Amino acid sequence: MKIVFLGSAYFSIPTLVKLIEAGHEIACVYSQPPRRAGRGKKVNLTPVHEMALKYGITVRTPENFKLQKDKVAFFDLNADLTVVVAYGLILPLEIIEAARYGSLNIHASILPKWRGAAPIHRAIMSGDSETGVCIMKMDAGLDTGPVVAKESTPIKADDTTSFLSERLADLGAKLLIETIKKIDELIPKPQSTIKVSYAKKIDKKEAKIDWSLDFQIIEQQIRGLSRYPGAWAYYNDERIKFLNVRINSSNQNNQAEPGMVIGTPLVIACEGGALEITLLQRSGKSVQTTEDFLRGFPIQIGSYFT
């Protein structure tokens, strides 16, 4: 099948690779334009852009599809199917409907729950016990199209957004390949109009930890924001990111104030309980386990994170 692939993030890569391995013709890859980032303002390609070049696939990077020349170039590909995975740009309906079979999208939730930009983050931060992937036939709305396939998976107690994203990316890639095999037999099912929720884009302001909140809320915040942007707090005016955590039940101290370090290797008091931090990062430094972190950055029991 002749496919146009639209994707940008790491989440998209397993699907692109699976499509190639399955023998489909990738007529073109579309990805977000290269951006300048970092101290040196180096121009960075998206992960999908880099992967496509490794396979010798043509890559196009329009800012949007408002220009007629970009629309015509897309139409001229005469694709059988458009596949969209974590592309990050809004598509006009004429692009969505251009291919013979239209456009299929992999969405990382069980729709209509968590439509929108950050479904994996929001599922963990809300304490959901389950999530999954949906293959959706795209329409003009925001993740409102009918679903043609779905598969659920539990959210594990130690899942971070980073870990769960990898699992869902693989799950979605495999499900899409199976879906394409049955494309002439698909019966799209309209989404329910009840229990709709929206996973709004993560705001960096959400990453600052308030230790006076319930310990379960903070635990979900840390796991849900790992690794980007990373939940953080100050220690002696230095910003520290917390990238993984577990609930601690053996070092409770009901008299401790929120944010106080009350146990080793690094247990911090919160409202109603305590958390053991297992993965941290100082600004400009690499991610470390708590044991490695403390060798170079000692933290005393009785001290505070703010």
JOUR-V595394 format. One record per pair of residues at least 24 apart in sequence whose C-alpha atoms are under 7 Angstrom apart, sorted by the first residue. I is the first residue (numbers start at 1). J is the second residue. Records with the same first field share a line. If there is no record, write none. Layout:
# JOUR-V595394
I: J / J
This chain:
# JOUR-V595394
1: 25 / 80
2: 26 / 27 / 79 / 80 / 81
3: 27 / 79 / 80 / 81 / 82
4: 28 / 29 / 79 / 81 / 82 / 83
5: 29 / 30 / 82 / 83 / 84
6: 30 / 31 / 83 / 84 / 85 / 87
7: 31 / 48 / 84 / 85 / 86 / 87
8: 32 / 46 / 47 / 48 / 49 / 86 / 87 / 88
9: 46 / 47 / 48 / 86
10: 47 / 48
11: 86 / 165 / 166 / 169
12: 48 / 85 / 86 / 169
13: 48
14: 169 / 170 / 173
15: 173
18: 173
19: 177
27: 77
28: 57 / 58 / 59
29: 57 / 58 / 59 / 60
30: 59 / 60 / 61
31: 60 / 61 / 87
32: 61 / 63
33: 61 / 62 / 63
64: 89
93: 139 / 140
96: 138 / 139
103: 137 / 138
104: 135 / 136 / 137 / 138
105: 135 / 136 / 137 / 138
106: 133 / 134 / 135 / 136 / 172
107: 133 / 134 / 135
108: 132 / 133 / 134 / 168
109: 133 / 134
110: 134
111: 191
112: 191 / 192 / 195 / 196 / 197
113: 195 / 196 / 197 / 198
114: 197 / 198 / 199
115: 143 / 197 / 198 / 199
116: 142 / 143 / 198 / 199 / 200
117: 199 / 200 / 201
118: 199 / 200 / 201 / 202
119: 199
120: 161 / 165
121: 161 / 224 / 225
122: 199 / 224
124: 220 / 223 / 224
125: 220 / 221 / 224
127: 220
129: 154 / 155
130: 154 / 155
131: 155
132: 168
133: 168 / 172
135: 176
144: 191
145: 190
146: 188 / 189 / 190 / 191
147: 188 / 189 / 190 / 191
148: 186 / 187 / 188 / 189
149: 179
159: 223
160: 223 / 224 / 226
161: 223 / 224 / 225 / 226
162: 226 / 227
204: 229
207: 231 / 232
208: 232 / 233
209: 233
211: 258 / 259 / 270
212: 258 / 270 / 271
213: 270 / 271
214: 270 / 271 / 272
215: 270 / 271 / 272 / 273 / 274 / 275
219: 245
233: 305 / 306
234: 305 / 306
235: 304 / 305 / 306
239: 282 / 283
240: 280 / 281 / 282 / 283
241: 280 / 281 / 282
242: 277 / 279 / 280 / 281
243: 279 / 280
244: 277 / 278 / 279
245: 275 / 276 / 277 / 278 / 279
246: 275 / 276 / 277
247: 274 / 275 / 276
248: 274 / 275 / 276
259: 304 / 305 / 306
260: 302 / 303 / 304 / 305
261: 301 / 302 / 303 / 304
262: 301 / 302
263: 301
265: 290 / 291
